[in-house]
């Protein structure tokens, strides 16, 4: 599982109208950007800490997230 490291707003793409950083079924490596969380006008890239496959995206684009909320479920 990938948890939110902060409170903020979740964004699945770098800007409106562009492709999502990741989708279900994507293979990710440690260090790959998964999403952006905007907190107090700062845009923070959230990176994967592990290698795996995205099984589920648990948050909708542009929705608020809480600290330690599950963002993604990864399968090794």
Backbone as CSV, one residue per row, in Angstrom:
resi,resn,N_x,N_y,N_z,CA_x,CA_y,CA_z,C_x,C_y,C_z
1,UNK,0.841,-1.193,0.000,0.000,0.000,0.000,0.875,1.241,0.000
2,UNK,0.386,2.269,-0.679,1.048,3.568,-0.660,0.138,4.501,0.118
3,UNK,0.665,5.091,1.185,-0.105,5.968,2.051,0.261,7.423,1.803
4,UNK,-0.695,8.307,2.028,-0.434,9.732,1.878,0.484,10.212,3.008
5,UNK,1.582,10.890,2.659,2.491,11.387,3.697,2.041,12.722,4.292
6,UNK,0.910,13.258,3.780,0.467,14.577,4.238,-1.012,14.787,3.950
7,UNK,-1.559,15.839,4.525,-2.925,16.268,4.241,-2.858,17.200,3.033
8,UNK,-3.778,17.053,2.091,-3.776,17.929,0.924,-4.790,17.482,-0.103
9,UNK,-4.551,17.886,-1.353,-5.427,17.526,-2.465,-4.649,16.636,-3.426
10,UNK,-5.245,15.490,-3.751,-4.622,14.485,-4.620,-4.862,14.837,-6.083
11,UNK,-3.804,14.767,-6.882,-3.917,14.951,-8.336,-3.223,13.779,-9.024
12,UNK,-3.928,13.164,-9.975,-3.388,11.976,-10.648,-2.515,12.305,-11.841
13,UNK,-2.521,13.561,-12.302,-1.753,13.955,-13.487,-0.986,15.243,-13.197
14,UNK,0.066,15.513,-13.961,0.857,16.719,-13.720,0.096,18.016,-13.983
15,UNK,-0.880,17.976,-14.887,-1.713,19.153,-15.153,-3.028,18.688,-15.781
16,UNK,-4.075,19.514,-15.705,-5.371,19.106,-16.268,-5.252,18.753,-17.749
17,UNK,-5.913,17.677,-18.147,-5.921,17.275,-19.548,-4.740,16.426,-19.979
18,UNK,-3.812,16.162,-19.052,-2.667,15.319,-19.403,-2.876,13.911,-18.826
19,UNK,-2.075,12.973,-19.288,-2.204,11.581,-18.850,-1.845,11.427,-17.372
20,UNK,-2.499,10.474,-16.731,-2.212,10.162,-15.325,-0.782,9.647,-15.188
21,UNK,-0.194,9.878,-14.011,1.144,9.335,-13.751,1.115,7.811,-13.838
22,UNK,0.098,7.190,-13.224,-0.026,5.728,-13.245,-1.488,5.327,-13.408
23,UNK,-1.686,4.113,-13.917,-3.025,3.536,-14.058,-2.982,2.118,-13.516
24,UNK,-4.155,1.537,-13.287,-4.229,0.150,-12.828,-3.526,-0.738,-13.857
25,UNK,-2.689,-1.632,-13.363,-1.944,-2.537,-14.230,-0.540,-2.066,-14.565
26,UNK,-0.241,-0.799,-14.281,1.100,-0.278,-14.565,2.133,-0.877,-13.620
27,UNK,3.313,-1.177,-14.176,4.457,-1.598,-13.374,5.179,-0.330,-12.922
28,UNK,5.520,-0.248,-11.638,6.275,0.902,-11.142,7.545,0.417,-10.460
29,UNK,8.531,1.263,-10.496,9.807,1.011,-9.830,9.920,1.963,-8.635
30,UNK,10.773,1.632,-7.694,11.034,2.546,-6.589,11.535,3.865,-7.178
31,UNK,10.953,4.970,-6.735,11.351,6.294,-7.227,10.443,6.847,-8.312
32,UNK,9.565,6.014,-8.885,8.623,6.499,-9.902,7.570,7.400,-9.258
33,UNK,7.218,8.490,-9.933,6.174,9.384,-9.441,4.811,8.738,-9.643
34,UNK,4.006,8.707,-8.574,2.682,8.095,-8.622,1.576,9.137,-8.736
35,UNK,1.772,10.291,-8.086,0.755,11.333,-8.065,1.368,12.604,-7.495
36,UNK,0.539,13.635,-7.398,0.939,14.887,-6.758,-0.062,15.170,-5.650
37,UNK,0.437,15.645,-4.521,-0.445,16.140,-3.460,-0.112,17.605,-3.242
38,UNK,-1.142,18.425,-3.401,-0.978,19.872,-3.205,-1.319,20.186,-1.760
39,UNK,-0.379,20.809,-1.078,-0.579,21.202,0.312,-0.058,22.623,0.486
40,UNK,-0.932,23.522,0.874,-0.574,24.919,1.109,0.152,25.530,-0.097
41,UNK,-0.409,25.329,-1.285,0.096,25.864,-2.555,1.419,25.256,-3.001
42,UNK,1.866,24.201,-2.341,3.066,23.482,-2.769,2.649,22.154,-3.377
43,UNK,3.213,21.833,-4.532,2.882,20.597,-5.226,3.984,19.576,-4.955
44,UNK,3.632,18.518,-4.228,4.588,17.507,-3.790,4.405,16.227,-4.594
45,UNK,5.450,15.819,-5.297,5.386,14.562,-6.043,5.523,13.407,-5.061
46,UNK,4.603,12.456,-5.135,4.646,11.278,-4.278,5.246,10.141,-5.101
47,UNK,6.336,9.591,-4.604,7.054,8.549,-5.329,6.846,7.191,-4.672
48,UNK,6.928,6.154,-5.490,6.832,4.794,-4.978,8.102,4.460,-4.209
49,UNK,7.934,3.787,-3.092,9.101,3.341,-2.323,9.466,1.903,-2.656
50,UNK,8.593,1.236,-3.416,8.816,-0.169,-3.758,8.515,-0.428,-5.235
51,UNK,8.984,-1.570,-5.712,8.682,-2.030,-7.066,7.405,-2.853,-7.009
52,UNK,6.521,-2.694,-7.988,5.307,-3.491,-8.006,4.368,-3.086,-9.120
53,UNK,3.145,-3.638,-9.066,2.104,-3.367,-10.049,0.946,-2.665,-9.355
54,UNK,0.430,-1.606,-9.971,-0.721,-0.902,-9.422,-1.947,-1.797,-9.561
55,UNK,-2.546,-2.171,-8.426,-3.721,-3.033,-8.419,-4.991,-2.198,-8.256
56,UNK,-4.892,-1.127,-7.469,-6.063,-0.289,-7.216,-5.628,1.139,-6.923
57,UNK,-6.383,2.103,-7.481,-6.226,3.510,-7.152,-7.382,3.828,-6.208
58,UNK,-7.067,4.233,-4.993,-8.079,4.364,-3.938,-8.642,5.775,-3.783
59,UNK,-8.172,6.722,-4.585,-8.581,8.121,-4.447,-8.989,8.674,-5.810
60,UNK,-9.986,9.535,-5.829,-10.403,10.190,-7.073,-9.600,11.459,-7.283
61,UNK,-9.380,11.809,-8.547,-8.614,13.009,-8.885,-9.228,14.252,-8.255
62,UNK,-8.379,15.129,-7.776,-8.739,16.430,-7.192,-9.546,16.303,-5.901
63,UNK,-9.407,15.169,-5.216,-10.129,15.004,-3.954,-9.172,15.202,-2.772
64,UNK,-9.714,15.620,-1.632,-8.870,15.804,-0.450,-8.414,14.473,0.122
65,UNK,-7.205,14.456,0.657,-6.675,13.260,1.306,-6.169,13.629,2.700
66,UNK,-6.173,12.633,3.565,-5.699,12.789,4.935,-4.344,12.112,5.091
67,UNK,-3.636,12.464,6.147,-2.375,11.810,6.474,-2.616,10.317,6.669
68,UNK,-1.784,9.482,6.097,-1.843,8.013,6.179,-3.038,7.385,5.463
69,UNK,-3.767,8.138,4.644,-4.849,7.566,3.847,-4.246,6.719,2.729
70,UNK,-4.851,5.590,2.423,-4.355,4.713,1.351,-4.627,5.379,0.000
71,UNK,-3.577,5.551,-0.799,-3.700,6.141,-2.132,-3.738,5.055,-3.195
72,UNK,-2.848,4.084,-3.072,-2.711,3.017,-4.061,-2.493,1.696,-3.348
73,UNK,-2.918,0.617,-4.023,-2.556,-0.726,-3.564,-1.655,-1.314,-4.647
74,UNK,-0.472,-1.744,-4.228,0.506,-2.334,-5.123,0.663,-3.806,-4.799
75,UNK,0.950,-4.577,-5.842,1.236,-6.007,-5.688,2.692,-6.207,-6.107
76,UNK,3.482,-6.881,-5.299,4.910,-7.051,-5.651,5.118,-7.824,-6.946
